[in-house]
Amino acid sequence: MADDRFHVYDTTLRDGAQQEGLSLTVADKLAVARHLDDLGVGFIEGGWPGANPKDTEFFRRARTELDLKHAQLAAFGATRRAGVKAADDPLVAALRESGAPVVTLVAKSHDRHVELALRTTLQENLAMIRDTVSHLRAEGQRVFLDAEHFFDGYNSNPAYALEVLRTAAEAGASVIALCDTNGGMLPDELADVVHQAAGTGARIGIHCHDDTGCAVANTLAAVRAGATHVQGCANGYGERSGNANLFTVVANLQLKRGFDLVPRESLAEMTRIAHAITEVTNVTPNSHAPYVGVSAFAHKAGLHASAIKVDPNLYQHIDPAEVGNDMRMLVSDMAGRASVELKGKALGYDLTSQQSRELVDRVKDLESRGHTFEAADASFELLLRDTVTGERRRHFTVESWRVIVERRPGGDVVSEATVKLHAKDERIVATGEGNGPVNALDRAVRLALEKLYPELAEVELIDFKVRIVEGTHGTGAVTRVLVTSSDASGEWATVGVDENIIEASWQALEQAVTYGLLRAGHAA
């Protein structure tokens, strides 16, 4: 298990699951727990057994289905109710019977919450904390305490807030995590309070929400002020604006502050783990997330590319490989020769100075008319190939295409597309039907070419995006279409631009098919 001197505590499965639109099944929670264990976190908070059937089931199944190598499971719950012994409280019993080696209790540390929300006295609240912690400790479980609304409580009544910490520590709580539950603190103010809390002699942890955009900064400030236990959620999940992003916190502490938190080989898996969790949660990943986002080490400006060509570290704060990410060169109207040369080299081409200049001029011209190559690598590679060969080479030429959209009896709307192509000295005419014009064109071009190129049967159109680039001409505005295609070994994106949305779609489809054939090994 992880070193006990400093804790990395994940609360994705409980606090993170409160994010709007995020709903995890028990199987999902087990899968996320395995990914977090792969990262090497010390504790995984599985949920609140007894409060809902899903979390109770999670702990039951975790006993036989989770083989954790680094982490310990923590069960979350509340202190006993006012006027009831901890040994007799059914929710405390659920924590005791969860099988989790660690229990994290949430307790009120804000005097107004005690009196208004719990509707009890300040002294009874302390008794609830003391009784519940000591009971669970006597039952053999390790106890952490989440001091809810601690910073607001400290501002309201500092003496009482600190007394909550002393009471929990004296009863046997290993760690008291100070919770910025409303997420309203700023780093300097928070650090001052953490310093005061650490003076009580209790071991201090930190739990921050991101309502001011400072959750990660607040967590780092707390560590500097004496906290030795950090809580957070994968990818910053959580209610409202989310929780401190555990990946960012771990990477900052380990790579910037020298903390030995997770195995180095596990840190190098962080990007993969972050994206694997988004697949389980079905939440679109933040491409600009620090360290693990696909754009975290993407370079677009020509000035940056020129410097990176000399030394990648000139515009990167770490080697992306340390967190399992990659540097990416984006080609756009901001690109200079260095950008396209680096991109070309990554694709296996050594461009001459003349070819670089031609390619830069061509990219800037096309982007001024609405194209975007940073989102369409396949289109850029085709453009690069054309520049290198000095001519436009394709596997087929288009004689014509047309699309008919028909509303049939019964209300069904069907599109029918006909394409006339020339390939391998043959003239081919094919017709395809689809639920829309682009779908029909896609089917028609496949029908036309699959006999000559059977590999096209494996190519699939998986995404289609439309954006109005110039909106000054109403329905005659310039339209950009991005098409994402895939085969058995990967994905690629292509772009088309035209005032006619079907023509723009055709351009993107034609490039997608061409690039798919190149991937299959067919020379143009």
Secondary structure, 3 states (H helix, E strand, C coil): CCCCCCEEEECCCCCHHHCCCCCCCHHHHHHHHHHHHHHCCCEEEEECECCEHHHHHHHHHHHHHCCCCCCEEEEEEECCCCCCCHHHCHHHHHHHCCCCCEEEEEEECCHHHHHHHHCCCHHHHHHHHHHHHHHHHHCCCEEEEEEECHHHHHHHCHHHHHHHHHHHHHHCCCEEEEEECCCCCCHHHHHHHHHHHHCCCCCEEEEEECCCCCHHHHHHHHHHCCCCEEEEEHHHCCCCCCECEHHHHHHHHHHHCCCCCCCHHHHCCHHHHHHHHHHHHCCCCCCCCCCCCCCCCEECCHHHHHHHHHCHHHHCCCCHHHHCCCCEECCCCCCCHHHHHHHHHHCCCCCCHHHHHHHHHHHHHHHHCCCCCCCCHHHHHHHHHHHHHCCCCCCCEEEEEEEEEEECCCCCEEEEEEEEEEECCEEEEEEEEECCHHHHHHHHHHHHHCCCCHHHHHCEEEEEEEEEEECCCHHHCEEEEEEEEEECCEEEEEEEEECCHHHHHHHHHHHHHHHHHHHCCCCC
